[in-house]
Amino acid sequence: MTAPNIILLFVAALAGGTLNSVAGGGSFLSFPALIVSGVPAIPANATSTVALWPGAAASVGAYRREFAKVNRRLVITLTVCSVIGGVAGAELLLHTPAKTFTTLIPFLLLLATMLFAFGKPLTAWWKRGHPSASTLSNRSLAGMAAAQLVIALYGGYFGGGIGILMLATLGLMGMQNIHEMNAVKTLLAACINGVAVVTFVLAGAVVWGPALVMIAGSLVGGYGGAAFARRLDPRVVRWFVIAVGVVMTVYFFVR
């Protein structure tokens, strides 16, 4: 790696770790940075997942109080679905031809950007016409499990926008408290990416030089940069993530 590449990867991971701890969307920076640095598409996706996972996993502990209030059956069920879907999605990525995945990149980025940009408004619109259930019925649990399995499959394969998808599903199926929803979302995302990390490592799909540089950057961003980002207007952070997503999507369409 050249010095400019090292700087690019560290800064991208630092910013990505910061964004993930505040609003999500860190992969919009880490994944393209790896591509620009010359890492092939599939190893770049695997390496990006490995690089950003430590900071995301560490944030689970911040929600330990909220977990005490969440339905244990719900958490266990969705965790199992996350593990199964995450492994399946990672394996699907590893068995996707490189040319096919390269062709899919701009469409996956477009999907992730759309989810990030319109996920919350669409969820709010849907909930106005479909009031949430007050209790967790077996039917609701089954619906959440099926949705989480699909989300985890997508998360293991690419991952952009899974936080928005999970918050939407939890809200539609009856959860009301945003802090409890964020707690569950954070745990499930850590599980999805965690099993994907193990799968990628065992398959030898990770490029470790860039990965180590980016792990350091994401940890600094997750613990230090977030303190600065939290002082900003959340709308500014959100629009910044959307702008990055749009720019990266256009770049990969014309690339």
C-alpha positions as CSV (number, residue, x, y, z in Angstrom):
1,M,0.0,0.0,0.0
2,T,1.1,3.5,-0.8
3,A,1.1,6.3,1.8
4,P,-1.9,8.1,0.0
5,N,-3.8,4.8,0.1
6,I,-3.1,4.3,3.8
7,I,-4.3,7.8,4.6
8,L,-7.4,7.4,2.4
9,L,-8.4,4.1,4.1
10,F,-7.8,5.4,7.6
11,V,-9.8,8.6,7.0
12,A,-12.6,6.7,5.3
13,A,-12.8,4.2,8.2
14,L,-12.6,7.0,10.8
15,A,-15.5,8.8,9.1
16,G,-17.4,5.6,8.6
17,G,-17.0,4.6,12.3
18,T,-18.2,8.0,13.3
19,L,-21.2,7.9,11.0
20,N,-22.2,4.3,12.2
21,S,-22.2,5.5,15.8
22,V,-24.5,8.4,15.0
23,A,-26.6,7.8,12.0
24,G,-25.4,4.7,10.1
25,G,-24.1,4.7,6.5
26,G,-20.4,4.1,7.2
27,S,-20.1,1.5,4.4
28,F,-20.8,4.3,1.9
29,L,-17.3,5.5,2.7
30,S,-15.3,2.4,3.6
31,F,-16.3,0.3,0.6
32,P,-15.6,2.8,-2.2
33,A,-12.3,3.7,-0.5
34,L,-11.2,0.1,-0.8
35,I,-12.3,0.0,-4.5
36,V,-10.4,3.2,-5.2
37,S,-7.3,1.7,-3.4
38,G,-7.3,-1.2,-5.9
39,V,-9.0,-3.9,-3.8
40,P,-11.3,-6.1,-6.0
41,A,-15.1,-5.7,-5.4
42,I,-15.8,-8.9,-3.4
43,P,-12.7,-8.7,-1.1
44,A,-13.4,-5.0,-0.7
45,N,-16.9,-5.7,0.6
46,A,-15.6,-8.4,2.9
47,T,-12.8,-6.2,4.1
48,S,-15.2,-3.3,4.7
49,T,-17.4,-5.5,6.9
50,V,-14.4,-6.7,8.9
51,A,-13.1,-3.1,9.3
52,L,-16.3,-1.6,10.6
53,W,-17.5,-4.5,12.8
54,P,-15.4,-3.9,16.0
55,G,-16.7,-0.4,16.5
56,A,-20.3,-1.5,15.8
57,A,-20.1,-4.5,18.2
58,A,-18.7,-2.4,21.0
59,S,-21.7,-0.1,20.9
60,V,-24.0,-3.0,21.9
61,G,-22.9,-2.6,25.6
62,A,-24.2,1.0,25.6
63,Y,-27.8,-0.4,25.4
64,R,-27.6,-2.9,28.3
65,R,-30.3,-1.1,30.3
66,E,-32.7,-1.2,27.3
67,F,-32.2,-5.0,26.8
68,A,-33.7,-5.6,30.3
69,K,-37.0,-4.2,29.0
70,V,-37.2,-6.0,25.7
71,N,-39.1,-9.2,25.2
72,R,-36.5,-12.0,25.6
73,R,-38.3,-14.4,23.2
74,L,-38.2,-11.6,20.6
75,V,-34.5,-11.0,21.0
76,I,-33.6,-14.7,20.9
77,T,-35.7,-15.4,17.8
78,L,-34.4,-12.4,15.8
79,T,-30.8,-13.2,16.9
80,V,-31.1,-16.7,15.5
81,C,-32.6,-15.4,12.3
82,S,-29.7,-12.9,12.1
83,V,-27.1,-15.5,12.5
84,I,-28.6,-17.8,9.9
85,G,-29.3,-15.0,7.4
86,G,-25.9,-13.4,7.9
87,V,-24.0,-16.6,7.2
88,A,-26.2,-17.4,4.1
89,G,-25.7,-13.8,2.7
90,A,-21.9,-14.0,3.2
91,E,-21.7,-17.4,1.5
92,L,-23.8,-16.0,-1.3
93,L,-21.4,-13.2,-1.8
94,L,-18.4,-15.5,-1.8
95,H,-20.1,-17.6,-4.5
96,T,-21.1,-14.7,-6.7
97,P,-18.9,-14.2,-9.7
98,A,-16.8,-11.1,-9.4
99,K,-18.1,-9.7,-12.7
100,T,-21.7,-10.1,-11.5
101,F,-21.1,-8.5,-8.2
102,T,-19.2,-5.6,-9.9
103,T,-22.3,-5.1,-12.1
104,L,-24.6,-5.1,-9.0
105,I,-22.5,-2.6,-7.0
106,P,-24.2,0.6,-8.3
107,F,-27.7,-0.9,-7.9
108,L,-26.9,-2.1,-4.3
109,L,-25.6,1.4,-3.4
110,L,-28.7,2.9,-5.0
111,L,-30.9,0.6,-2.9
112,A,-29.0,1.4,0.3
113,T,-29.1,5.2,-0.4
114,M,-32.9,5.0,-1.1
115,L,-33.4,3.1,2.1
116,F,-31.4,5.5,4.2
117,A,-33.1,8.6,2.6
118,F,-36.7,7.4,2.6
119,G,-36.9,4.6,5.2
120,K,-38.0,6.8,8.1
121,P,-40.7,8.8,6.2
122,L,-42.1,5.7,4.6
123,T,-42.2,3.9,8.0
124,A,-44.0,6.9,9.6
125,W,-46.5,7.0,6.7
126,W,-47.2,3.3,7.0
127,K,-47.7,3.4,10.8
128,R,-50.3,6.1,10.5
129,G,-52.5,3.8,8.6
130,H,-51.5,0.6,10.4
131,P,-51.4,1.1,14.2
132,S,-48.9,-1.1,16.0
133,A,-50.0,-4.0,18.1
134,S,-49.7,-3.6,21.8
135,T,-48.6,-7.1,22.5
136,L,-46.2,-9.5,20.7
137,S,-48.4,-12.2,19.3
138,N,-47.2,-15.4,17.7
139,R,-48.2,-14.1,14.3
140,S,-46.2,-10.8,14.8
141,L,-43.2,-12.8,16.0
142,A,-43.4,-15.1,12.9
143,G,-43.6,-12.0,10.7
144,M,-40.7,-10.3,12.3
145,A,-38.6,-13.5,12.1
146,A,-39.3,-13.9,8.4
147,A,-38.5,-10.2,7.7
148,Q,-35.3,-10.4,9.8
149,L,-34.1,-13.5,7.9
150,V,-34.4,-11.6,4.6
151,I,-32.8,-8.5,6.1
152,A,-29.9,-10.6,7.5
153,L,-29.4,-12.3,4.1
154,Y,-29.1,-8.9,2.5
155,G,-26.9,-7.7,5.3
156,G,-24.5,-10.6,5.0
157,Y,-24.3,-10.0,1.2
158,F,-23.9,-6.3,1.2
159,G,-25.4,-4.6,4.2
160,G,-26.1,-1.0,3.3
161,G,-29.3,0.2,4.9
162,I,-30.0,-2.7,7.2
163,G,-30.3,-0.5,10.2
164,I,-33.2,1.4,8.6
165,L,-34.8,-1.9,7.5
166,M,-34.7,-3.3,11.0
167,L,-36.1,-0.2,12.7
168,A,-38.9,-0.2,10.2
169,T,-39.7,-3.9,10.8
170,L,-39.6,-3.5,14.6
171,G,-41.8,-0.5,14.4
172,L,-44.4,-2.0,12.1
173,M,-44.6,-5.2,14.2
174,G,-45.4,-3.4,17.5
175,M,-42.3,-1.9,19.2
176,Q,-42.8,1.7,20.3
177,N,-39.8,2.8,22.4
178,I,-37.0,4.1,20.0
179,H,-34.2,3.3,22.5
180,E,-35.3,-0.3,22.9
181,M,-35.7,-0.5,19.1
182,N,-32.1,0.9,18.7
183,A,-30.8,-1.6,21.2
184,V,-32.3,-4.6,19.3
185,K,-31.2,-3.2,16.0
186,T,-27.6,-2.7,17.2
187,L,-27.4,-6.2,18.6
188,L,-28.9,-7.8,15.4
189,A,-26.6,-5.8,13.2
190,A,-23.6,-6.9,15.2
191,C,-24.7,-10.5,14.9
192,I,-25.3,-10.2,11.1
193,N,-21.9,-8.6,10.5
194,G,-20.1,-10.8,13.1
195,V,-21.0,-14.1,11.5
196,A,-20.3,-12.5,8.1
197,V,-16.8,-11.5,9.4
198,V,-16.1,-15.1,10.5
199,T,-17.3,-16.4,7.2
200,F,-15.1,-14.0,5.2
201,V,-12.0,-14.7,7.4
202,L,-12.4,-18.5,7.1
203,A,-12.8,-18.2,3.4
204,G,-9.6,-16.0,3.1
205,A,-11.6,-13.2,1.5
206,V,-10.2,-10.4,3.7
207,V,-7.3,-8.2,2.5
208,W,-5.6,-7.8,5.9
209,G,-3.3,-4.8,5.2
210,P,-6.1,-2.4,4.4
211,A,-8.4,-4.1,7.0
212,L,-6.0,-3.4,9.9
213,V,-5.6,0.2,8.8
214,M,-9.4,0.6,8.6
215,I,-10.0,-1.2,11.9
216,A,-7.8,1.4,13.6
217,G,-9.6,4.2,11.9
218,S,-13.1,2.9,12.7
219,L,-12.3,2.5,16.3
220,V,-11.0,6.0,16.6
221,G,-14.1,7.2,14.7
222,G,-16.5,5.2,16.8
223,Y,-15.1,6.3,20.1
224,G,-13.7,9.8,19.5
225,G,-15.3,11.2,16.3
226,A,-18.8,10.4,17.5
227,A,-18.4,12.9,20.3
228,F,-17.9,15.7,17.8
229,A,-20.6,14.4,15.4
230,R,-23.2,14.3,18.2
231,R,-22.8,18.1,18.6
232,L,-24.0,18.6,15.0
233,D,-27.6,18.8,14.0
234,P,-28.8,15.2,13.3
235,R,-30.4,16.5,10.1
236,V,-27.0,17.7,8.9
237,V,-25.4,14.3,9.6
238,R,-28.3,12.5,7.9
239,W,-28.1,14.7,4.8
240,F,-24.3,14.3,4.6
241,V,-24.7,10.5,4.6
242,I,-27.4,10.7,1.8
243,A,-25.2,13.0,-0.2
244,V,-22.3,10.6,0.1
245,G,-24.6,7.7,-0.9
246,V,-25.8,9.6,-4.0
247,V,-22.2,10.6,-5.1
248,M,-21.0,7.1,-4.7
249,T,-23.9,5.6,-6.5
250,V,-23.4,8.0,-9.5
251,Y,-19.7,7.3,-9.5
252,F,-20.2,3.5,-9.7
253,F,-22.8,3.9,-12.4
254,V,-20.5,5.9,-14.7
255,R,-17.3,4.2,-13.6
